[in-house]
Structure formats: structure tokens, C-alpha cells
């Protein structure tokens, strides 16, 4: 009986928490990944998606963990298209931090998108349908019905 009770209690324990530093990783063998994860507070996170194969790019993602609503914006690019190379990553991060420096009621994703308008290309609103790593690490209670984040095994 004691063994059954211990097994039940152990099974009820939450899964080991993901450390935010583990979210910085390669997601496509040798040429794409995520880095620079940060907590923007009150259930919102941000990070950069990088690509480096026959050209380079960096997109910034700002995500509302509970809803999955997000802003994605290209903040750096070279040799990916006929457009001139640019890197405005630092300016974009500063713009995001500025939007989040006041009361959250004013830090809407629409304002994030507008703040990135000067420094980014291809700004778009998207809705994530599964939990991203940073949300799993910082706001796991905000997952709701979205599939839980899992690290993928790369071949």
C-alpha cells in the first residue's frame, strides 16, 4: 500500500521545469535556431529566430503566452533576397523594451508592431498553436489547451 501511495504521489508531481537558458538552441541541424530569450513580464516573452544557410536572417518573436498571439519581425538579413543587407537587432530590442517599460495596458502587440515599423521588415501578427520554449520555462501555467513544449530530437 505504501508503494502504491508513493507511486501515486510521484506521478502527481509536476514535470521538471525547463530552464530558460535551455531554450537557446539549434532547431535545424547547423543552420537555424533560437537565442536571446527574455521575459517581458506578465505572461509575455521574446526571442530571436536565426537562420544561416546561403544567407542569414534574424526574426524577433514577441509572444503572449496564454493566447499564443505574437508579433514576428525580420530585424536582420543578408543575402536572403534582392533587398540590401541590414541589421537593426539592437534598435528593435530597444523598441520592444520601450513599449514594455510602462503599464502593460499600453504594451499591446499592436504597439509592439508599430514600434518595430522603423527597424524591421515583414512585420506580421501570428498565433502560435503550441507552447514555445520560453513560455514553458517562465509561464507554464499559461499553456491552456495548447500542446506542451517538448525539445525535439535532431537526427
N, C-alpha and C positions, 0 to 999 in steps of 0.2 A: 504494500500500500504506500509506504514512504517513497519507494522508487517511482511509482505512478504519479504521486503528488509532485515529486521533484521534476519529473519529465514534463508535467503539465505547466509548472511554473517556468521552467526553462523555455518551453515552447512559446510562452506568453511574453517573453522579454522582447523588446524592440530589436530590430536588426542593428548591427554595428553602424554607427554614424559614419558618413563619408566626410573626410577632412577636405576642406575647400582646396587645399594645395594639390590634392589628387586630381582635381578637375583640369589642371593644366596638363595636357597630354596630346599625343599624336592620335588622330582619329582615322586617318588614312595612311597606310604604311609610307613613311618617309616624306610625305608631301602635303599634309593638311593636319590641322589640329585646333585646339582651343588654348587660350592663355589669358592672363590678366584678369581673372575672375575677381569681382568685387561686390561687396554688399552695399546697396544703395539705401538700405533701411526699409522698414515697414513692408516687408514681403517683396521687395524688388531687387533684382540683381543685374549685373552686366558682365560681359566678357568680350574678347576678340576671337573671331574665327579666322585662321590664317591658311593660306594656300601658297604652295611654292613648287609648281611644276610647269615648265615652259612659260613662266611669268609668275608674278607674285601678287597677292592681294590680302587685304585685311578688312573684314567686316566687323562692326561693333553690334552686339545684341544687347538690348535693354529689355528685360522681361519682368512682367508682373506674374509672380509665381502662382497665385491662386487661379487666375483666369487663363494663363498661358498667353495673354496678349503681349505683343512685343513690337519693338521697332528694330529693324535691321538696316544698317547703312554702311556703304563702302567708304572707308576712310583712308585707304592707301591702295595703290595699284601701279604696277609696272609691267609692260609687255603682255597685257591681257587683252588689249583691244587697240583700235587705232587712236584712242584718246591719249593725250600726253600723260606721262607718269606723274603721280603726286603722292604725298604722304602728309596728311593732316591729322594723324592719330592723336597727337598731344593736344591739339586745339579741340578736337571732337570730345576727348575725355574731359577737358576743362569745361566745355559747354554742357555736358551731361551733369558734371558736378555742380555747376552753377544753377541749373534747373532744380537740382535736389537740395540746394543749400537753404531753402526757405521751407515754409509749411508744405506738407505733402499734398494738401488740397490743390495747390497750384502746380505741382510737379506731375502734370498729366503726360501721357505718352504722346499726345498731340503736341504739347510744348517741347518735349524732347525732340520730336521730329523737326519742329520748326527751328529749334536751336542748332540742329545739325545741318540745316539747309545751306549755310555758307561754306561748310567744311567737308561735306560728304557728297557722294554720288549715289544714285539708286537707293534712295531712302524709301522704305516700304513698311507698312503695317502688316504683321502676320500674326497668326495664332498657333502656338505650339500645341500639339496634341498629346505629347508625352512630357514627363518631368525632366527638365535639364539638370545636369550635374550640380550646378551652383544652388539651385532651388532645393535639391535633395540634401545638400550639405548644410544649408542655412535655414531653410523653411520647409522641412519635410511635412509639417502639419498642413501646409497649403496645397498639397498634392491633389486633394479631392479625388475625382474619378479618373484622373489621368494615369496611365501606366507608370509605375515607379521606374526611376532611373536605374540602369544597370550598365556597368562597364562592359563593353564588347570585347571579345577575344579576337585579336587580329591574327591572321594566319602567319 
